[in-house]
Amino acid sequence: MALWLTDYRVIDLAQSLYPGIPHWPTHPPFTHALTKLHGETVLPGGASSSADAISLGTHTGTHVDSLGHFSCNGFFYGGVPVEGNQDYAGGLTAHSVDLIQPIVRRGVLVDVARRLGMDALPADFGIGAAYFHDAGIRPGDVVLVRTGWGLLWHDPARFINNMKMPGLTLDAARYLSSLKVYAAGTDTAGFERTPSNMEVHVHLLVESGIYIFECLNLEALAASGAVEFVFAAAPLKIRGATGAPVRPFALVSRSAAA
Protein backbone atom coordinates (compact mmCIF):
# COMPACT_ATOMS: atom_id res chain seq x y z
CA MET A 1 0.00 0.00 0.00
CA ALA A 2 2.81 2.45 0.85
CA LEU A 3 4.36 1.90 -2.57
CA TRP A 4 0.99 2.55 -4.21
CA LEU A 5 0.55 5.80 -2.30
CA THR A 6 3.92 7.09 -3.53
CA ASP A 7 2.38 7.26 -7.00
CA TYR A 8 -0.03 9.94 -5.85
CA ARG A 9 0.23 13.56 -4.79
CA VAL A 10 -2.07 14.95 -2.09
CA ILE A 11 -3.59 18.35 -2.94
CA ASP A 12 -5.43 20.28 -0.24
CA LEU A 13 -8.79 21.65 -1.44
CA ALA A 14 -9.66 23.71 1.66
CA GLN A 15 -9.29 27.43 2.26
CA SER A 16 -7.52 28.54 5.44
CA LEU A 17 -9.63 29.61 8.42
CA TYR A 18 -8.68 32.84 10.25
CA PRO A 19 -10.57 35.85 11.61
CA GLY A 20 -11.76 38.04 8.76
CA ILE A 21 -12.29 35.34 6.13
CA PRO A 22 -15.19 35.84 3.72
CA HIS A 23 -18.58 34.61 4.87
CA TRP A 24 -22.11 34.78 3.51
CA PRO A 25 -23.80 37.69 5.31
CA THR A 26 -26.56 35.51 6.78
CA HIS A 27 -24.04 33.09 8.33
CA PRO A 28 -21.82 33.70 11.39
CA PRO A 29 -18.17 34.68 10.80
CA PHE A 30 -15.12 32.74 11.92
CA THR A 31 -13.47 33.81 15.17
CA HIS A 32 -10.42 32.44 16.98
CA ALA A 33 -8.64 33.38 20.19
CA LEU A 34 -6.15 31.83 22.58
CA THR A 35 -7.79 30.88 25.87
CA LYS A 36 -4.58 29.89 27.66
CA LEU A 37 -1.05 31.19 27.10
CA HIS A 38 2.23 29.37 27.50
CA GLY A 39 3.70 30.15 30.88
CA GLU A 40 0.40 30.64 32.69
CA THR A 41 0.66 27.09 34.01
CA VAL A 42 4.04 25.39 34.16
CA LEU A 43 4.42 21.75 35.16
CA PRO A 44 7.36 20.38 37.12
CA GLY A 45 10.11 19.96 34.57
CA GLY A 46 9.11 23.10 32.65
CA ALA A 47 6.33 21.85 30.34
CA SER A 48 3.63 24.37 29.46
CA SER A 49 0.70 24.28 27.08
CA SER A 50 -1.54 26.68 25.24
CA ALA A 51 -5.15 26.31 24.09
CA ASP A 52 -7.70 28.16 22.01
CA ALA A 53 -11.36 28.44 21.08
CA ILE A 54 -13.07 28.91 17.73
CA SER A 55 -16.55 29.91 16.63
CA LEU A 56 -18.03 29.74 13.13
CA GLY A 57 -21.16 28.98 11.20
CA THR A 58 -21.57 25.55 9.71
CA HIS A 59 -21.60 27.20 6.26
CA THR A 60 -18.50 29.34 6.87
CA GLY A 61 -15.24 28.51 5.13
CA THR A 62 -14.86 25.35 3.05
CA HIS A 63 -17.95 23.31 3.88
CA VAL A 64 -20.58 20.87 2.69
CA ASP A 65 -24.33 21.45 2.52
CA SER A 66 -26.39 18.61 3.94
CA LEU A 67 -29.63 17.66 2.23
CA GLY A 68 -31.41 19.44 5.08
CA HIS A 69 -29.89 22.82 4.25
CA PHE A 70 -32.77 23.63 1.89
CA SER A 71 -36.42 22.69 1.66
CA CYS A 72 -39.13 23.61 -0.84
CA ASN A 73 -42.85 23.98 -0.22
CA GLY A 74 -42.45 22.49 3.23
CA PHE A 75 -40.50 19.37 2.27
CA PHE A 76 -36.92 18.10 2.34
CA TYR A 77 -35.39 15.62 -0.10
CA GLY A 78 -37.39 12.44 -0.47
CA GLY A 79 -40.67 14.07 0.51
CA VAL A 80 -39.70 14.32 4.18
CA PRO A 81 -41.83 17.07 5.77
CA VAL A 82 -40.14 20.00 7.44
CA GLU A 83 -42.82 20.07 10.10
CA GLY A 84 -41.81 17.91 13.01
CA ASN A 85 -38.23 17.49 11.79
CA GLN A 86 -36.56 20.65 13.05
CA ASP A 87 -36.28 22.82 16.14
CA TYR A 88 -33.81 25.42 17.41
CA ALA A 89 -32.48 23.28 20.24
CA GLY A 90 -32.02 19.94 18.53
CA GLY A 91 -31.55 21.06 14.94
CA LEU A 92 -32.65 18.75 12.15
CA THR A 93 -33.94 15.27 12.79
CA ALA A 94 -33.84 14.41 9.07
CA HIS A 95 -31.04 14.83 6.53
CA SER A 96 -28.60 16.37 9.00
CA VAL A 97 -24.91 16.53 8.16
CA ASP A 98 -23.84 13.79 10.58
CA LEU A 99 -25.58 11.31 8.30
CA ILE A 100 -23.06 11.99 5.51
CA GLN A 101 -20.52 9.18 5.54
CA PRO A 102 -16.83 9.93 4.86
CA ILE A 103 -16.52 10.48 1.12
CA VAL A 104 -13.94 8.76 -1.08
CA ARG A 105 -14.97 8.94 -4.72
CA ARG A 106 -13.80 9.70 -8.22
CA GLY A 107 -13.48 13.44 -8.70
CA VAL A 108 -13.64 15.47 -11.90
CA LEU A 109 -12.42 19.05 -12.27
CA VAL A 110 -14.22 21.33 -14.74
CA ASP A 111 -12.01 24.40 -15.02
CA VAL A 112 -14.29 26.91 -16.72
CA ALA A 113 -12.03 29.90 -16.05
CA ARG A 114 -9.02 28.27 -17.71
CA ARG A 115 -11.13 27.02 -20.60
CA LEU A 116 -12.13 30.61 -21.34
CA GLY A 117 -8.61 31.97 -20.80
CA MET A 118 -9.57 33.97 -17.71
CA ASP A 119 -8.03 34.28 -14.27
CA ALA A 120 -11.56 34.48 -12.84
CA LEU A 121 -15.04 34.55 -14.33
CA PRO A 122 -17.04 37.79 -14.21
CA ALA A 123 -19.68 38.11 -11.51
CA ASP A 124 -22.62 37.70 -13.87
CA PHE A 125 -21.30 34.57 -15.59
CA GLY A 126 -23.64 31.60 -15.67
CA ILE A 127 -22.04 28.16 -16.10
CA GLY A 128 -24.44 26.22 -18.28
CA ALA A 129 -24.76 22.53 -19.06
CA ALA A 130 -22.57 22.75 -22.18
CA TYR A 131 -19.43 23.09 -20.02
CA PHE A 132 -19.99 19.59 -18.63
CA HIS A 133 -20.81 17.67 -21.82
CA ASP A 134 -17.22 16.66 -22.56
CA ALA A 135 -15.99 16.34 -18.97
CA GLY A 136 -16.20 12.55 -18.77
CA ILE A 137 -18.53 12.61 -15.77
CA ARG A 138 -19.80 9.25 -14.47
CA PRO A 139 -22.54 8.32 -11.99
CA GLY A 140 -21.33 8.70 -8.41
CA ASP A 141 -18.66 11.28 -9.22
CA VAL A 142 -17.87 14.43 -7.28
CA VAL A 143 -17.72 17.28 -9.80
CA LEU A 144 -15.67 20.35 -8.88
CA VAL A 145 -16.07 23.57 -10.87
CA ARG A 146 -13.37 26.23 -10.93
CA THR A 147 -14.46 29.82 -11.52
CA GLY A 148 -11.17 31.38 -10.38
CA TRP A 149 -12.84 33.15 -7.46
CA GLY A 150 -10.69 31.20 -5.06
CA LEU A 151 -7.98 33.70 -5.95
CA LEU A 152 -10.09 36.36 -4.19
CA TRP A 153 -10.33 34.53 -0.86
CA HIS A 154 -7.96 36.97 0.86
CA ASP A 155 -10.10 39.92 -0.27
CA PRO A 156 -13.46 39.28 1.46
CA ALA A 157 -15.27 42.25 -0.08
CA ARG A 158 -14.43 41.09 -3.61
CA PHE A 159 -15.06 37.42 -2.83
CA ILE A 160 -18.57 37.99 -1.45
CA ASN A 161 -19.17 40.92 -3.85
CA ASN A 162 -22.50 41.88 -2.29
CA MET A 163 -23.65 38.31 -3.00
CA LYS A 164 -23.15 38.66 -6.76
CA MET A 165 -20.92 35.94 -8.18
CA PRO A 166 -20.62 33.42 -11.02
CA GLY A 167 -21.90 29.90 -10.73
CA LEU A 168 -23.99 27.09 -12.12
CA THR A 169 -27.28 27.66 -13.89
CA LEU A 170 -30.33 25.49 -13.45
CA ASP A 171 -29.78 23.66 -16.74
CA ALA A 172 -26.27 22.73 -15.57
CA ALA A 173 -27.66 21.40 -12.29
CA ARG A 174 -30.27 19.37 -14.16
CA TYR A 175 -27.58 17.94 -16.42
CA LEU A 176 -25.45 16.88 -13.44
CA SER A 177 -28.43 15.28 -11.73
CA SER A 178 -29.26 13.40 -14.94
CA LEU A 179 -25.76 11.89 -14.70
CA LYS A 180 -26.47 10.90 -11.06
CA VAL A 181 -23.41 12.57 -9.57
CA TYR A 182 -22.86 12.21 -5.83
CA ALA A 183 -21.86 15.81 -5.12
CA ALA A 184 -20.75 19.02 -6.80
CA GLY A 185 -18.69 21.94 -5.57
CA THR A 186 -17.25 25.30 -6.53
CA ASP A 187 -14.70 27.82 -5.33
CA THR A 188 -17.39 30.44 -4.64
CA ALA A 189 -19.60 31.05 -1.61
CA GLY A 190 -22.84 30.76 -3.58
CA PHE A 191 -22.27 27.71 -5.84
CA GLU A 192 -24.94 28.89 -8.27
CA ARG A 193 -24.92 32.20 -10.12
CA THR A 194 -26.21 34.77 -7.67
CA PRO A 195 -28.34 36.68 -7.00
CA SER A 196 -30.95 33.97 -7.47
CA ASN A 197 -33.93 32.36 -5.83
CA MET A 198 -31.62 29.39 -5.10
CA GLU A 199 -33.22 27.19 -7.72
CA VAL A 200 -29.95 25.29 -8.20
CA HIS A 201 -29.66 24.50 -4.49
CA VAL A 202 -33.28 23.34 -4.46
CA HIS A 203 -32.81 21.13 -7.49
CA LEU A 204 -29.65 19.45 -6.22
CA LEU A 205 -30.37 19.21 -2.50
CA VAL A 206 -34.16 18.89 -2.36
CA GLU A 207 -35.11 17.31 -5.66
CA SER A 208 -32.04 15.19 -6.39
CA GLY A 209 -30.26 14.35 -3.11
CA ILE A 210 -26.91 15.69 -4.35
CA TYR A 211 -24.54 17.31 -1.84
CA ILE A 212 -22.96 20.73 -2.45
CA PHE A 213 -19.45 21.88 -1.50
CA GLU A 214 -18.68 25.61 -1.36
CA CYS A 215 -15.61 27.81 -0.82
CA LEU A 216 -13.22 25.19 -2.18
CA ASN A 217 -9.62 26.07 -3.00
CA LEU A 218 -9.11 24.68 -6.49
CA GLU A 219 -6.00 26.62 -7.51
CA ALA A 220 -3.38 23.95 -6.77
CA LEU A 221 -5.55 21.25 -8.30
CA ALA A 222 -5.98 23.31 -11.47
CA ALA A 223 -2.24 24.02 -11.60
CA SER A 224 -1.51 20.28 -11.40
CA GLY A 225 -3.23 19.77 -14.73
CA ALA A 226 -5.28 16.88 -13.37
CA VAL A 227 -8.90 16.59 -14.43
CA GLU A 228 -9.53 13.18 -12.81
CA PHE A 229 -8.52 12.27 -9.26
CA VAL A 230 -9.60 10.64 -6.03
CA PHE A 231 -11.71 13.03 -3.96
CA ALA A 232 -11.78 12.52 -0.19
CA ALA A 233 -13.61 14.48 2.51
CA ALA A 234 -15.13 13.90 5.93
CA PRO A 235 -17.55 16.54 7.26
CA LEU A 236 -17.52 17.27 10.98
CA LYS A 237 -20.06 14.91 12.57
CA ILE A 238 -22.41 17.53 14.01
CA ARG A 239 -25.75 16.04 14.98
CA GLY A 240 -28.71 18.01 13.66
CA ALA A 241 -26.63 20.43 11.58
CA THR A 242 -27.50 21.72 8.11
CA GLY A 243 -23.86 21.71 7.02
CA ALA A 244 -20.35 21.37 8.36
CA PRO A 245 -16.79 22.56 7.83
CA VAL A 246 -14.73 20.08 5.87
CA ARG A 247 -11.12 19.69 4.76
CA PRO A 248 -11.29 17.89 1.42
CA PHE A 249 -8.30 16.79 -0.59
CA ALA A 250 -7.50 15.25 -3.95
CA LEU A 251 -5.23 12.30 -4.62
CA VAL A 252 -3.72 13.05 -8.01
CA SER A 253 -1.76 10.49 -9.99
CA ARG A 254 1.77 11.79 -10.51
CA SER A 255 1.77 10.31 -14.00
CA ALA A 256 -1.43 12.18 -14.91
CA ALA A 257 -0.50 15.57 -13.38
CA ALA A 258 1.21 18.23 -15.45
C-alpha positions in Angstrom: 0.0 0.0 0.0 2.8 2.4 0.8 4.4 1.9 -2.6 1.0 2.5 -4.2 0.6 5.8 -2.3 3.9 7.1 -3.5 2.4 7.3 -7.0 0.0 9.9 -5.9 0.2 13.6 -4.8 -2.1 15.0 -2.1 -3.6 18.4 -2.9 -5.4 20.3 -0.2 -8.8 21.7 -1.4 -9.7 23.7 1.7 -9.3 27.4 2.3 -7.5 28.5 5.4 -9.6 29.6 8.4 -8.7 32.8 10.2 -10.6 35.9 11.6 -11.8 38.0 8.8 -12.3 35.3 6.1 -15.2 35.8 3.7 -18.6 34.6 4.9 -22.1 34.8 3.5 -23.8 37.7 5.3 -26.6 35.5 6.8 -24.0 33.1 8.3 -21.8 33.7 11.4 -18.2 34.7 10.8 -15.1 32.7 11.9 -13.5 33.8 15.2 -10.4 32.4 17.0 -8.6 33.4 20.2 -6.2 31.8 22.6 -7.8 30.9 25.9 -4.6 29.9 27.7 -1.1 31.2 27.1 2.2 29.4 27.5 3.7 30.2 30.9 0.4 30.6 32.7 0.7 27.1 34.0 4.0 25.4 34.2 4.4 21.8 35.2 7.4 20.4 37.1 10.1 20.0 34.6 9.1 23.1 32.6 6.3 21.9 30.3 3.6 24.4 29.5 0.7 24.3 27.1 -1.5 26.7 25.2 -5.1 26.3 24.1 -7.7 28.2 22.0 -11.4 28.4 21.1 -13.1 28.9 17.7 -16.5 29.9 16.6 -18.0 29.7 13.1 -21.2 29.0 11.2 -21.6 25.6 9.7 -21.6 27.2 6.3 -18.5 29.3 6.9 -15.2 28.5 5.1 -14.9 25.4 3.1 -18.0 23.3 3.9 -20.6 20.9 2.7 -24.3 21.5 2.5 -26.4 18.6 3.9 -29.6 17.7 2.2 -31.4 19.4 5.1 -29.9 22.8 4.2 -32.8 23.6 1.9 -36.4 22.7 1.7 -39.1 23.6 -0.8 -42.8 24.0 -0.2 -42.4 22.5 3.2 -40.5 19.4 2.3 -36.9 18.1 2.3 -35.4 15.6 -0.1 -37.4 12.4 -0.5 -40.7 14.1 0.5 -39.7 14.3 4.2 -41.8 17.1 5.8 -40.1 20.0 7.4 -42.8 20.1 10.1 -41.8 17.9 13.0 -38.2 17.5 11.8 -36.6 20.7 13.1 -36.3 22.8 16.1 -33.8 25.4 17.4 -32.5 23.3 20.2 -32.0 19.9 18.5 -31.6 21.1 14.9 -32.6 18.8 12.1 -33.9 15.3 12.8 -33.8 14.4 9.1 -31.0 14.8 6.5 -28.6 16.4 9.0 -24.9 16.5 8.2 -23.8 13.8 10.6 -25.6 11.3 8.3 -23.1 12.0 5.5 -20.5 9.2 5.5 -16.8 9.9 4.9 -16.5 10.5 1.1 -13.9 8.8 -1.1 -15.0 8.9 -4.7 -13.8 9.7 -8.2 -13.5 13.4 -8.7 -13.6 15.5 -11.9 -12.4 19.1 -12.3 -14.2 21.3 -14.7 -12.0 24.4 -15.0 -14.3 26.9 -16.7 -12.0 29.9 -16.0 -9.0 28.3 -17.7 -11.1 27.0 -20.6 -12.1 30.6 -21.3 -8.6 32.0 -20.8 -9.6 34.0 -17.7 -8.0 34.3 -14.3 -11.6 34.5 -12.8 -15.0 34.5 -14.3 -17.0 37.8 -14.2 -19.7 38.1 -11.5 -22.6 37.7 -13.9 -21.3 34.6 -15.6 -23.6 31.6 -15.7 -22.0 28.2 -16.1 -24.4 26.2 -18.3 -24.8 22.5 -19.1 -22.6 22.8 -22.2 -19.4 23.1 -20.0 -20.0 19.6 -18.6 -20.8 17.7 -21.8 -17.2 16.7 -22.6 -16.0 16.3 -19.0 -16.2 12.5 -18.8 -18.5 12.6 -15.8 -19.8 9.3 -14.5 -22.5 8.3 -12.0 -21.3 8.7 -8.4 -18.7 11.3 -9.2 -17.9 14.4 -7.3 -17.7 17.3 -9.8 -15.7 20.4 -8.9 -16.1 23.6 -10.9 -13.4 26.2 -10.9 -14.5 29.8 -11.5 -11.2 31.4 -10.4 -12.8 33.2 -7.5 -10.7 31.2 -5.1 -8.0 33.7 -5.9 -10.1 36.4 -4.2 -10.3 34.5 -0.9 -8.0 37.0 0.9 -10.1 39.9 -0.3 -13.5 39.3 1.5 -15.3 42.2 -0.1 -14.4 41.1 -3.6 -15.1 37.4 -2.8 -18.6 38.0 -1.4 -19.2 40.9 -3.9 -22.5 41.9 -2.3 -23.7 38.3 -3.0 -23.2 38.7 -6.8 -20.9 35.9 -8.2 -20.6 33.4 -11.0 -21.9 29.9 -10.7 -24.0 27.1 -12.1 -27.3 27.7 -13.9 -30.3 25.5 -13.4 -29.8 23.7 -16.7 -26.3 22.7 -15.6 -27.7 21.4 -12.3 -30.3 19.4 -14.2 -27.6 17.9 -16.4 -25.5 16.9 -13.4 -28.4 15.3 -11.7 -29.3 13.4 -14.9 -25.8 11.9 -14.7 -26.5 10.9 -11.1 -23.4 12.6 -9.6 -22.9 12.2 -5.8 -21.9 15.8 -5.1 -20.8 19.0 -6.8 -18.7 21.9 -5.6 -17.3 25.3 -6.5 -14.7 27.8 -5.3 -17.4 30.4 -4.6 -19.6 31.1 -1.6 -22.8 30.8 -3.6 -22.3 27.7 -5.8 -24.9 28.9 -8.3 -24.9 32.2 -10.1 -26.2 34.8 -7.7 -28.3 36.7 -7.0 -30.9 34.0 -7.5 -33.9 32.4 -5.8 -31.6 29.4 -5.1 -33.2 27.2 -7.7 -30.0 25.3 -8.2 -29.7 24.5 -4.5 -33.3 23.3 -4.5 -32.8 21.1 -7.5 -29.6 19.5 -6.2 -30.4 19.2 -2.5 -34.2 18.9 -2.4 -35.1 17.3 -5.7 -32.0 15.2 -6.4 -30.3 14.4 -3.1 -26.9 15.7 -4.4 -24.5 17.3 -1.8 -23.0 20.7 -2.5 -19.5 21.9 -1.5 -18.7 25.6 -1.4 -15.6 27.8 -0.8 -13.2 25.2 -2.2 -9.6 26.1 -3.0 -9.1 24.7 -6.5 -6.0 26.6 -7.5 -3.4 24.0 -6.8 -5.6 21.2 -8.3 -6.0 23.3 -11.5 -2.2 24.0 -11.6 -1.5 20.3 -11.4 -3.2 19.8 -14.7 -5.3 16.9 -13.4 -8.9 16.6 -14.4 -9.5 13.2 -12.8 -8.5 12.3 -9.3 -9.6 10.6 -6.0 -11.7 13.0 -4.0 -11.8 12.5 -0.2 -13.6 14.5 2.5 -15.1 13.9 5.9 -17.6 16.5 7.3 -17.5 17.3 11.0 -20.1 14.9 12.6 -22.4 17.5 14.0 -25.8 16.0 15.0 -28.7 18.0 13.7 -26.6 20.4 11.6 -27.5 21.7 8.1 -23.9 21.7 7.0 -20.4 21.4 8.4 -16.8 22.6 7.8 -14.7 20.1 5.9 -11.1 19.7 4.8 -11.3 17.9 1.4 -8.3 16.8 -0.6 -7.5 15.3 -4.0 -5.2 12.3 -4.6 -3.7 13.1 -8.0 -1.8 10.5 -10.0 1.8 11.8 -10.5 1.8 10.3 -14.0 -1.4 12.2 -14.9 -0.5 15.6 -13.4 1.2 18.2 -15.4 
